[in-house]
Amino acid sequence: MNTVAPSNIASRVSGLYRDHDTARALFDWFHSRTNSARETKARVASQRTDRDYGDIVELFKNLDEIGVGQYIVGRKGGETRFVWSFDVKSLALIALGESNELLSIPSDAPQDDDDPEDELKHEFALRANMTITVRLPTDLTAREAERLAGWIRSLPFD
């Protein structure tokens, strides 16, 4: 990781947000979260932002150059990831122009983003030998539940 003066980080992060589609998606995701994380896996960031894995890797390299953390290439079974030096929520606020304050990572921040806090895993025993697992947002609305039920009803059956 390169060392960059904290005063330069805010302008570089906001510039990256302004000029880079993938950075906008990543920081918008961080902005919508309730918790921070110590690291973010490229696979998870790609899934959560609906961006190409390669674009996430390039963004992680840029963020390393800016000095907000360390890009780590996955080897020997480990995943490619970014280890943050600052709270991702504070970086999102900087990116969106809502703050210039870099905050440290909260002590209770989870290690990574593998199990997002805004989703719950639900299991349903459809048959004795078949369990269905669905991930749904914690704030699922009645209307969304009805839409999901309608989708299931629309599936073709014999």
PyRosetta script that sets phi, psi and omega in degrees:
from pyrosetta import init, pose_from_sequence

init()
pose = pose_from_sequence("MNTVAPSNIASRVSGLYRDHDTARALFDWFHSRTNSARETKARVASQRTDRDYGDIVELFKNLDEIGVGQYIVGRKGGETRFVWSFDVKSLALIALGESNELLSIPSDAPQDDDDPEDELKHEFALRANMTITVRLPTDLTAREAERLAGWIRSLPFD")
pose.set_psi(1, 135.0)
pose.set_omega(1, 176.7)
pose.set_phi(2, -80.6)
pose.set_psi(2, 151.4)
pose.set_omega(2, 177.3)
pose.set_phi(3, -96.2)
pose.set_psi(3, 124.3)
pose.set_omega(3, 179.6)
pose.set_phi(4, -126.7)
pose.set_psi(4, 138.0)
pose.set_omega(4, 179.1)
pose.set_phi(5, -59.5)
pose.set_psi(5, 135.3)
pose.set_omega(5, -179.1)
pose.set_phi(6, -53.6)
pose.set_psi(6, -31.8)
pose.set_omega(6, -179.4)
pose.set_phi(7, -65.7)
pose.set_psi(7, -25.6)
pose.set_omega(7, 179.3)
pose.set_phi(8, -86.9)
pose.set_psi(8, -21.5)
pose.set_omega(8, -176.1)
pose.set_phi(9, -62.3)
pose.set_psi(9, -45.6)
pose.set_omega(9, -177.7)
pose.set_phi(10, -58.3)
pose.set_psi(10, -46.2)
pose.set_omega(10, -178.4)
pose.set_phi(11, -68.7)
pose.set_psi(11, -35.4)
pose.set_omega(11, 179.8)
pose.set_phi(12, -71.9)
pose.set_psi(12, -38.5)
pose.set_omega(12, 178.4)
pose.set_phi(13, -67.3)
pose.set_psi(13, -44.6)
pose.set_omega(13, 179.8)
pose.set_phi(14, -66.9)
pose.set_psi(14, -33.9)
pose.set_omega(14, 175.8)
pose.set_phi(15, -66.5)
pose.set_psi(15, -40.5)
pose.set_omega(15, 177.3)
pose.set_phi(16, -62.7)
pose.set_psi(16, -42.0)
pose.set_omega(16, 178.4)
pose.set_phi(17, -62.1)
pose.set_psi(17, -42.8)
pose.set_omega(17, -177.8)
pose.set_phi(18, -67.0)
pose.set_psi(18, -38.1)
pose.set_omega(18, -169.4)
pose.set_phi(19, -103.2)
pose.set_psi(19, -6.4)
pose.set_omega(19, -169.4)
pose.set_phi(20, -129.6)
pose.set_psi(20, 113.2)
pose.set_omega(20, -178.2)
pose.set_phi(21, -55.3)
pose.set_psi(21, -44.2)
pose.set_omega(21, -178.5)
pose.set_phi(22, -67.8)
pose.set_psi(22, -36.9)
pose.set_omega(22, 176.8)
pose.set_phi(23, -63.9)
pose.set_psi(23, -40.7)
pose.set_omega(23, 177.9)
pose.set_phi(24, -60.1)
pose.set_psi(24, -45.0)
pose.set_omega(24, -179.9)
pose.set_phi(25, -63.2)
pose.set_psi(25, -43.1)
pose.set_omega(25, -179.2)
pose.set_phi(26, -65.4)
pose.set_psi(26, -48.4)
pose.set_omega(26, -178.0)
pose.set_phi(27, -70.6)
pose.set_psi(27, -31.4)
pose.set_omega(27, 174.5)
pose.set_phi(28, -64.7)
pose.set_psi(28, -40.0)
pose.set_omega(28, 176.7)
pose.set_phi(29, -62.4)
pose.set_psi(29, -46.9)
pose.set_omega(29, 178.7)
pose.set_phi(30, -60.6)
pose.set_psi(30, -38.8)
pose.set_omega(30, -179.1)
pose.set_phi(31, -64.0)
pose.set_psi(31, -33.3)
pose.set_omega(31, -177.7)
pose.set_phi(32, -81.5)
pose.set_psi(32, -10.0)
pose.set_omega(32, -175.6)
pose.set_phi(33, -78.6)
pose.set_psi(33, 161.0)
pose.set_omega(33, 174.4)
pose.set_phi(34, -98.3)
pose.set_psi(34, -24.5)
pose.set_omega(34, -178.5)
pose.set_phi(35, -122.0)
pose.set_psi(35, 162.9)
pose.set_omega(35, 175.6)
pose.set_phi(36, -92.9)
pose.set_psi(36, -171.1)
pose.set_omega(36, 174.6)
pose.set_phi(37, -155.4)
pose.set_psi(37, 153.5)
pose.set_omega(37, 178.4)
pose.set_phi(38, -81.4)
pose.set_psi(38, -29.9)
pose.set_omega(38, 177.7)
pose.set_phi(39, -148.2)
pose.set_psi(39, 159.5)
pose.set_omega(39, 178.6)
pose.set_phi(40, -130.7)
pose.set_psi(40, 124.0)
pose.set_omega(40, 177.7)
pose.set_phi(41, -78.0)
pose.set_psi(41, 141.5)
pose.set_omega(41, -180.0)
pose.set_phi(42, -60.0)
pose.set_psi(42, -39.1)
pose.set_omega(42, 179.4)
pose.set_phi(43, -60.1)
pose.set_psi(43, -46.3)
pose.set_omega(43, -178.4)
pose.set_phi(44, -67.4)
pose.set_psi(44, -43.5)
pose.set_omega(44, 179.0)
pose.set_phi(45, -61.2)
pose.set_psi(45, -39.7)
pose.set_omega(45, 178.7)
pose.set_phi(46, -63.5)
pose.set_psi(46, -44.1)
pose.set_omega(46, 179.6)
pose.set_phi(47, -66.3)
pose.set_psi(47, -45.9)
pose.set_omega(47, -173.9)
pose.set_phi(48, -72.1)
pose.set_psi(48, -26.8)
pose.set_omega(48, -178.6)
pose.set_phi(49, -102.8)
pose.set_psi(49, -6.2)
pose.set_omega(49, -176.9)
pose.set_phi(50, 57.6)
pose.set_psi(50, 41.6)
pose.set_omega(50, 178.3)
pose.set_phi(51, -117.8)
pose.set_psi(51, 155.1)
pose.set_omega(51, 179.8)
pose.set_phi(52, -61.5)
pose.set_psi(52, 137.9)
pose.set_omega(52, -179.5)
pose.set_phi(53, -54.0)
pose.set_psi(53, -44.5)
pose.set_omega(53, 179.8)
pose.set_phi(54, -61.7)
pose.set_psi(54, -36.5)
pose.set_omega(54, 177.5)
pose.set_phi(55, -67.2)
pose.set_psi(55, -37.0)
pose.set_omega(55, 176.9)
pose.set_phi(56, -64.8)
pose.set_psi(56, -43.1)
pose.set_omega(56, 179.1)
pose.set_phi(57, -60.4)
pose.set_psi(57, -44.0)
pose.set_omega(57, 178.2)
pose.set_phi(58, -62.6)
pose.set_psi(58, -40.5)
pose.set_omega(58, 177.4)
pose.set_phi(59, -62.6)
pose.set_psi(59, -43.4)
pose.set_omega(59, 178.2)
pose.set_phi(60, -59.0)
pose.set_psi(60, -39.8)
pose.set_omega(60, 177.6)
pose.set_phi(61, -63.2)
pose.set_psi(61, -42.7)
pose.set_omega(61, 177.7)
pose.set_phi(62, -62.9)
pose.set_psi(62, -42.1)
pose.set_omega(62, 179.8)
pose.set_phi(63, -65.5)
pose.set_psi(63, -34.5)
pose.set_omega(63, 175.2)
pose.set_phi(64, -62.5)
pose.set_psi(64, -45.9)
pose.set_omega(64, 178.7)
pose.set_phi(65, -61.4)
pose.set_psi(65, -37.1)
pose.set_omega(65, 178.9)
pose.set_phi(66, -67.0)
pose.set_psi(66, -31.4)
pose.set_omega(66, 177.0)
pose.set_phi(67, 102.5)
pose.set_psi(67, 23.0)
pose.set_omega(67, -179.4)
pose.set_phi(68, -96.9)
pose.set_psi(68, 1.0)
pose.set_omega(68, 179.2)
pose.set_phi(69, 168.3)
pose.set_psi(69, -163.7)
pose.set_omega(69, -175.8)
pose.set_phi(70, -127.4)
pose.set_psi(70, 127.3)
pose.set_omega(70, 174.6)
pose.set_phi(71, -81.1)
pose.set_psi(71, 128.0)
pose.set_omega(71, -179.5)
pose.set_phi(72, -125.1)
pose.set_psi(72, 122.9)
pose.set_omega(72, 178.0)
pose.set_phi(73, -77.6)
pose.set_psi(73, 133.3)
pose.set_omega(73, 178.8)
pose.set_phi(74, -69.9)
pose.set_psi(74, 130.7)
pose.set_omega(74, 177.6)
pose.set_phi(75, -141.5)
pose.set_psi(75, 151.5)
pose.set_omega(75, 175.3)
pose.set_phi(76, 51.1)
pose.set_psi(76, 48.0)
pose.set_omega(76, 177.4)
pose.set_phi(77, 89.7)
pose.set_psi(77, -13.8)
pose.set_omega(77, 177.2)
pose.set_phi(78, -81.6)
pose.set_psi(78, 149.2)
pose.set_omega(78, -179.0)
pose.set_phi(79, -89.3)
pose.set_psi(79, 151.1)
pose.set_omega(79, 172.2)
pose.set_phi(80, -64.6)
pose.set_psi(80, 134.6)
pose.set_omega(80, -172.9)
pose.set_phi(81, -155.5)
pose.set_psi(81, 172.5)
pose.set_omega(81, 175.7)
pose.set_phi(82, -125.8)
pose.set_psi(82, 124.0)
pose.set_omega(82, 178.7)
pose.set_phi(83, -97.8)
pose.set_psi(83, 119.5)
pose.set_omega(83, -172.9)
pose.set_phi(84, -81.8)
pose.set_psi(84, 142.2)
pose.set_omega(84, 173.2)
pose.set_phi(85, -96.0)
pose.set_psi(85, -15.6)
pose.set_omega(85, -177.7)
pose.set_phi(86, -134.4)
pose.set_psi(86, 163.3)
pose.set_omega(86, 177.0)
pose.set_phi(87, -62.4)
pose.set_psi(87, 126.3)
pose.set_omega(87, -177.7)
pose.set_phi(88, -66.4)
pose.set_psi(88, -29.4)
pose.set_omega(88, 177.1)
pose.set_phi(89, -66.1)
pose.set_psi(89, -39.9)
pose.set_omega(89, 179.0)
pose.set_phi(90, -69.5)
pose.set_psi(90, -34.5)
pose.set_omega(90, 176.6)
pose.set_phi(91, -65.3)
pose.set_psi(91, -37.9)
pose.set_omega(91, 177.5)
pose.set_phi(92, -64.5)
pose.set_psi(92, -41.8)
pose.set_omega(92, 178.5)
pose.set_phi(93, -62.6)
pose.set_psi(93, -38.6)
pose.set_omega(93, 176.7)
pose.set_phi(94, -65.3)
pose.set_psi(94, -46.5)
pose.set_omega(94, -178.6)
pose.set_phi(95, -58.6)
pose.set_psi(95, -39.7)
pose.set_omega(95, -178.2)
pose.set_phi(96, -83.8)
pose.set_psi(96, 0.9)
pose.set_omega(96, 178.4)
pose.set_phi(97, 76.9)
pose.set_psi(97, 19.8)
pose.set_omega(97, -178.1)
pose.set_phi(98, -96.5)
pose.set_psi(98, -7.1)
pose.set_omega(98, -179.1)
pose.set_phi(99, -162.7)
pose.set_psi(99, 162.4)
pose.set_omega(99, 171.5)
pose.set_phi(100, -123.7)
pose.set_psi(100, 11.2)
pose.set_omega(100, -173.6)
pose.set_phi(101, -98.1)
pose.set_psi(101, 117.8)
pose.set_omega(101, 174.9)
pose.set_phi(102, -83.4)
pose.set_psi(102, 121.7)
pose.set_omega(102, -179.6)
pose.set_phi(103, -106.5)
pose.set_psi(103, 151.5)
pose.set_omega(103, 176.2)
pose.set_phi(104, -74.9)
pose.set_psi(104, 162.6)
pose.set_omega(104, -179.7)
pose.set_phi(105, -70.8)
pose.set_psi(105, 129.9)
pose.set_omega(105, 179.4)
pose.set_phi(106, -60.2)
pose.set_psi(106, 145.3)
pose.set_omega(106, -177.4)
pose.set_phi(107, -63.8)
pose.set_psi(107, -24.8)
pose.set_omega(107, -179.3)
pose.set_phi(108, -95.4)
pose.set_psi(108, 11.3)
pose.set_omega(108, 179.5)
pose.set_phi(109, -67.2)
pose.set_psi(109, 137.4)
pose.set_omega(109, 177.4)
pose.set_phi(110, -65.4)
pose.set_psi(110, 158.7)
pose.set_omega(110, -179.3)
pose.set_phi(111, -60.9)
pose.set_psi(111, -45.6)
pose.set_omega(111, -178.0)
pose.set_phi(112, -145.3)
pose.set_psi(112, -177.2)
pose.set_omega(112, -175.4)
pose.set_phi(113, -97.9)
pose.set_psi(113, 15.2)
pose.set_omega(113, -173.8)
pose.set_phi(114, -60.8)
pose.set_psi(114, -34.9)
pose.set_omega(114, -179.6)
pose.set_phi(115, -120.1)
pose.set_psi(115, 83.8)
pose.set_omega(115, -173.6)
pose.set_phi(116, -55.8)
pose.set_psi(116, 141.2)
pose.set_omega(116, -177.5)
pose.set_phi(117, -74.1)
pose.set_psi(117, -12.8)
pose.set_omega(117, -178.5)
pose.set_phi(118, -98.4)
pose.set_psi(118, 14.8)
pose.set_omega(118, 176.4)
pose.set_phi(119, -130.9)
pose.set_psi(119, 149.0)
pose.set_omega(119, 173.5)
pose.set_phi(120, -123.5)
pose.set_psi(120, 141.1)
pose.set_omega(120, 177.0)
pose.set_phi(121, -93.0)
pose.set_psi(121, 126.1)
pose.set_omega(121, 179.4)
pose.set_phi(122, -115.2)
pose.set_psi(122, 135.3)
pose.set_omega(122, 176.7)
pose.set_phi(123, -116.2)
pose.set_psi(123, 139.5)
pose.set_omega(123, -178.2)
pose.set_phi(124, -133.6)
pose.set_psi(124, 122.7)
pose.set_omega(124, 177.9)
pose.set_phi(125, -80.2)
pose.set_psi(125, 97.9)
pose.set_omega(125, -178.8)
pose.set_phi(126, -73.3)
pose.set_psi(126, -42.6)
pose.set_omega(126, 177.6)
pose.set_phi(127, -138.3)
pose.set_psi(127, 172.6)
pose.set_omega(127, -179.3)
pose.set_phi(128, -59.2)
pose.set_psi(128, -32.7)
pose.set_omega(128, -177.0)
pose.set_phi(129, -112.1)
pose.set_psi(129, 17.3)
pose.set_omega(129, -179.0)
pose.set_phi(130, -144.0)
pose.set_psi(130, 119.3)
pose.set_omega(130, 176.1)
pose.set_phi(131, -114.1)
pose.set_psi(131, 132.0)
pose.set_omega(131, 178.8)
pose.set_phi(132, -99.0)
pose.set_psi(132, 134.5)
pose.set_omega(132, 177.0)
pose.set_phi(133, -116.1)
pose.set_psi(133, 129.7)
pose.set_omega(133, -179.3)
pose.set_phi(134, -131.6)
pose.set_psi(134, 136.2)
pose.set_omega(134, 173.8)
pose.set_phi(135, -101.4)
pose.set_psi(135, 125.5)
pose.set_omega(135, -178.7)
pose.set_phi(136, -129.6)
pose.set_psi(136, 153.2)
pose.set_omega(136, 177.8)
pose.set_phi(137, -65.0)
pose.set_psi(137, 147.1)
pose.set_omega(137, 179.5)
pose.set_phi(138, -64.2)
pose.set_psi(138, -24.7)
pose.set_omega(138, -179.0)
pose.set_phi(139, -104.2)
pose.set_psi(139, 33.9)
pose.set_omega(139, 178.8)
pose.set_phi(140, -55.1)
pose.set_psi(140, 129.5)
pose.set_omega(140, -179.7)
pose.set_phi(141, -91.5)
pose.set_psi(141, 163.7)
pose.set_omega(141, 177.2)
pose.set_phi(142, -61.3)
pose.set_psi(142, -37.7)
pose.set_omega(142, 179.5)
pose.set_phi(143, -64.8)
pose.set_psi(143, -43.1)
pose.set_omega(143, 177.7)
pose.set_phi(144, -64.3)
pose.set_psi(144, -39.8)
pose.set_omega(144, 177.9)
pose.set_phi(145, -62.3)
pose.set_psi(145, -41.3)
pose.set_omega(145, 178.3)
pose.set_phi(146, -65.2)
pose.set_psi(146, -40.4)
pose.set_omega(146, 176.9)
pose.set_phi(147, -61.3)
pose.set_psi(147, -43.5)
pose.set_omega(147, 178.9)
pose.set_phi(148, -63.0)
pose.set_psi(148, -44.5)
pose.set_omega(148, 178.1)
pose.set_phi(149, -62.0)
pose.set_psi(149, -39.7)
pose.set_omega(149, 177.2)
pose.set_phi(150, -63.3)
pose.set_psi(150, -39.1)
pose.set_omega(150, 177.6)
pose.set_phi(151, -62.7)
pose.set_psi(151, -44.8)
pose.set_omega(151, 179.7)
pose.set_phi(152, -62.6)
pose.set_psi(152, -42.1)
pose.set_omega(152, 177.9)
pose.set_phi(153, -63.2)
pose.set_psi(153, -26.5)
pose.set_omega(153, -178.1)
pose.set_phi(154, -82.2)
pose.set_psi(154, -8.1)
pose.set_omega(154, 179.4)
pose.set_phi(155, -64.6)
pose.set_psi(155, 142.1)
pose.set_omega(155, -178.7)
pose.set_phi(156, -71.6)
pose.set_psi(156, 135.0)
pose.set_omega(156, 177.5)
pose.set_phi(157, -127.8)
pose.set_psi(157, 153.4)
pose.set_omega(157, 178.6)
pose.set_phi(158, -77.8)
pose.dump_pdb("model.pdb")
